Amino acid sequence: MKENTQISGIEDKFDAAYDLYASGDYDAAYKAYLELAEMGYRNCQVFLGSLFYSGTGVGKDSEKARYWLEKAADDDVIAQFLLGKLAADEQDYISAFEWYEKANERGYAPASYKMAIYIEKGRVTESNKLLALELYRKAAEQKHIYAERTLAFRLLKGWGGFFGIFEGVKWFFKMLKDGYKVGKEEDWSNDSLRV
C-alpha cells in the first residue's frame, strides 16, 4: 500500500483503503479492502461485492459479487438489496423479490420501491395496486425521489380513490417545492426493474 506498509490499526486500514479508492488506485484499494473483508469486516465485504457487481476497478463478476454480498447479507440491507439486483439481472425475479423483501423489512427505501414496482407489474404476484401504493408511500416518506414521483402520479390517476387524488396533489407539490424536475411521466415511469 504505497509507502506506508506498516499500517497498524483497523481504522487506519479502512482510511487507507478508502483513500486508495478515492484516488483511483483501484488495484491497491481492492487489495486493502480484500484484506479487511477476509478478516470479517462486513462493510468491506459489501464494498467488494458492490465492486464486483458494478465492475468498478475490477472485472464485473456476478459470482464474486454474490460471494461477498452473501457473507454480509444477514446484517446488511445494502448487501440484501444488491443481491436482489443480482438476481433481477439474472431474471430470477422471485429471488430478487425475496432479497428486496428482507431489505424492506429493515426499512430500506430503495427495496420498498423495487417491491412496489414488482407488485404493480405483477412480476412475482398478481398485480395489487393498493399494496404497491403502500410500498411507494413507505419509500416516499423516506424521501426516495422515484417513489415520491411514482406515488404522486399513481394517486393522481385515481389509484387511491377520490381522496387519494388530493394526496397525489400534495406529493406533486412537495416535489416541486423540493426542486425536483417532474417532466412527463413517460420519462421515468418505465424505470427498469433492474434499477
Order of alpha helices (4+ residues) and beta strands (2+ residues): alpha-alpha-alpha-alpha-alpha-alpha-alpha-alpha-alpha-alpha
